[in-house]
Amino acid sequence: MYDHHQQPDLVRPRDGRVLAGVCAGLGRRFGLDPWAARALFVLVLMVLPGSQLLVYPILWIAIPNEQPRATWIPSAQPPAAAH
């Protein structure tokens, strides 16, 4: 069953970003260090010069932003019962 609150496998993380988090997200998804993912991204895109101007913005739009983790905040104590 699909959980609507589950993060997708490929997201742009909130931490470790340099520009938009595209390479950090790709690195996290494929088990690479973010800097290794950035270097690989640049090397791959050097095959088609100028393609980074097209590919990076498309990935920026296509890869969802990481949602903040829900934190549990204890609720206030209920008021004491009136005597």
N, C-alpha and C positions, 0 to 999 in steps of 0.2 A: 504494500500500500504506500502511496506517495504521501510524505509528510510536507505540508505546505510551509512549515517553519524551518525545514532543513535547508542549509546553504547548498547552492549548486557547487559542483566540483571545481569549476573555474570561476574565480572571483578576483576582483582587484582589491588587494588587502588595504586596510586603513593605515598600517604601519609599514615602513620599509619602501615607501614610494620615492621615486626621483621626480617623475613628471606626473603620470596618471596611474601608475601601478600596473600597467599592462605586462611588462616584463617580469615584475615581481610576482604577479598572479600566475603567469605561465611557468615561471620557475617553481613556484610552490606546487602547482598542479602536477608537474613532471618530476618533482624531487630534485631540483637543481637549486644551487645558491642563486639569489637574485642577480648578482654580478655576472655569474656564468651565463645565466639566461639572457642578460642584456648583451653580453659579448656574442653569444650565439645568434641572437636576433639580428644584430648588426652584420655579422658575417653572412648569414643567410640572405639578408636584404641587399648585400653588396653585389649579389649575382645579377640583380635587376636594379641598376642605379635609379634613384628617385622613387622607388617603390615604397620606401618607408614613409614618404609623404602621403601615400594613399593607404597603406596597410595599417599603420599605427592608429590613425584616427578612426578607422573602421573597427579595429579591435577595442579601442577606447569606448566606443559606443556599444559594441556588441557584448562585451564582458561586463556583467553586473558588478556594482560596487558591493563590497563586503558589508553585511549588515552588522550593526553593533551587537555585541553579545548581551543577552538579557542578564541582568544582575538581580539577585534576590535582595530585596530590602525588607527587613522585618517590619511588620506593621506596628503601629502604636498599640500600647496596652489598652484593652477595653476599659471604659470608665468603671469605677467601683460601683457596685450595686447600692442603691439608696436603702437606708434602714428604715 
